[in-house]
Amino acid sequence: MATKLKRAFLVYQGGIANVFRVDCSNLSSTGRNAVRLLQSDFRTCANFSQGLKAAGVIVHTAACNQAGDISDSTWSEDLENQPFSDKFIVV
């Protein structure tokens, strides 16, 4: 039986973005169990996130100014002070 996607995060990371399925809406990795659904440019990830939201998924927007795999990193809701923040699309 497939598990229904209930929560997701659009996470901006430097010049790219990620969309993660999460078990809970934590900014820290505790209990979040983030699974990457997509990594791409800002617009593609924002459009994908908007589609998830239209399908009833709760989507939060965050940022993580770290290199590499950020699935277990702490994310931030302080979008204004991130690199490329003028290009972010908040879902």
VEXDREN-2710 file (C-alpha; in Angstrom, 1 decimal):
% VEXDREN-2710
k/r/px/py/pz
1/MET/0.0/0.0/0.0
2/ALA/1.4/3.4/-1.0
3/THR/1.9/6.1/1.7
4/LYS/0.1/9.3/1.0
5/LEU/2.4/12.3/0.8
6/LYS/1.2/14.8/3.5
7/ARG/4.1/17.2/4.1
8/ALA/6.9/18.6/2.0
9/PHE/9.6/21.3/2.1
10/LEU/10.9/23.5/-0.7
11/VAL/14.5/24.2/0.4
12/TYR/16.7/26.7/-1.3
13/GLN/20.4/25.8/-1.3
14/GLY/22.7/28.3/-2.8
15/GLY/22.0/28.4/-6.5
16/ILE/19.7/25.3/-6.5
17/ALA/16.6/24.1/-4.8
18/ASN/15.3/20.8/-3.4
19/VAL/11.9/19.4/-2.6
20/PHE/11.7/16.9/0.2
21/ARG/9.0/14.7/1.5
22/VAL/9.0/14.9/5.3
23/ASP/7.3/13.2/8.2
24/CYS/7.0/16.4/10.3
25/SER/7.6/20.1/9.7
26/ASN/10.8/20.4/11.7
27/LEU/13.6/22.7/10.7
28/SER/16.0/20.4/12.6
29/SER/16.5/16.9/11.3
30/THR/14.9/15.3/14.5
31/GLY/12.1/13.1/13.3
32/ARG/11.9/14.8/9.9
33/ASN/13.0/11.8/7.8
34/ALA/13.6/14.0/4.8
35/VAL/13.5/12.2/1.5
36/ARG/14.5/14.2/-1.6
37/LEU/11.8/14.2/-4.3
38/LEU/13.5/16.7/-6.6
39/GLN/16.7/18.8/-6.9
40/SER/16.8/21.4/-9.7
41/ASP/16.7/25.1/-10.4
42/PHE/14.5/27.4/-8.4
43/ARG/11.6/27.7/-10.8
44/THR/11.4/23.9/-11.4
45/CYS/11.3/23.1/-7.7
46/ALA/8.8/25.9/-7.0
47/ASN/6.5/24.7/-9.7
48/PHE/6.7/21.2/-8.5
49/SER/6.0/22.4/-4.9
50/GLN/3.0/24.4/-6.1
51/GLY/1.7/21.3/-7.8
52/LEU/2.0/19.3/-4.5
53/LYS/0.2/22.1/-2.7
54/ALA/-2.6/22.1/-5.2
55/ALA/-2.9/18.3/-4.6
56/GLY/-3.4/18.9/-0.9
57/VAL/0.1/18.5/0.5
58/ILE/1.3/21.0/3.2
59/VAL/4.4/22.7/1.7
60/HIS/6.7/24.8/3.7
61/THR/9.6/26.9/2.3
62/ALA/13.0/27.1/3.9
63/ALA/16.7/27.6/3.0
64/CYS/20.0/25.9/3.9
65/ASN/23.2/27.7/3.0
66/GLN/25.4/24.5/3.0
67/ALA/27.1/22.5/0.3
68/GLY/26.3/18.8/-0.2
69/ASP/23.5/16.7/1.0
70/ILE/21.3/18.8/3.2
71/SER/18.6/16.2/4.0
72/ASP/19.9/15.9/7.7
73/SER/21.0/19.6/8.0
74/THR/19.2/22.3/10.0
75/TRP/17.1/24.5/7.7
76/SER/16.1/28.1/8.2
77/GLU/12.9/30.1/7.6
78/ASP/15.1/33.3/7.4
79/LEU/14.8/33.5/3.6
80/GLU/15.7/37.2/3.3
81/ASN/19.3/36.8/4.4
82/GLN/20.2/33.9/2.1
83/PRO/22.2/34.0/-1.1
84/PHE/20.0/34.6/-4.2
85/SER/17.0/35.3/-2.0
86/ASP/15.7/37.8/-4.5
87/LYS/15.1/34.8/-6.8
88/PHE/13.2/32.7/-4.3
89/ILE/9.6/31.8/-4.8
90/VAL/7.7/31.2/-1.6
91/VAL/5.1/28.5/-1.9
END
